[in-house]
Amino acid sequence: MQVLWNLKIVVIALLYQCPPFNRSLSRRQWLGAALLVVGSAVADLSQWKVASSDGVSNTGGTGGLILLAAGLILASVAAVSCEYAYKVLGHCRFTLHSF
């Protein structure tokens, strides 16, 4: 499951394509993201349905994947929102944002 957390990079790349950023990635960057997805999936497949010595699943099953997907999306949206706030809305000093 830890390996799948690397997919946050791909989710952030997809979010950057939306307004207000409208950034487009080059083919090489998309190829790198695709390699990351394939590598993460292959590495995680070896852990799927593997149980520990006391019989507990290491992956958490389907519920674990759903929670992981929700965490990925929330963390990615938070990262992009934070960058938007600092770069686009950052025309006033940081001290004014903290109060």
Stockholm file with secondary structure:
# STOCKHOLM 1.0

chainA/1-99         MQVLWNLKIVVIALLYQCPPFNRSLSRRQWLGAALLVVGSAVADLSQWKVASSDGVSNTGGTGGLILLAAGLILASVAAVSCEYAYKVLGHCRFTLHSF
#=GR chainA/1-99 SS CTGGGGGHHHHHHHHHTSTTTCCCCCHHHHHHHHHHHHHHHHHHHTTTTCBCTTSCBSSCHHHHHHHHHHHHHHHHHHHHHHHHHHHTSTTSCHHHHTC
#=GC SS_cons        CTGGGGGHHHHHHHHHTSTTTCCCCCHHHHHHHHHHHHHHHHHHHTTTTCBCTTSCBSSCHHHHHHHHHHHHHHHHHHHHHHHHHHHTSTTSCHHHHTC
//
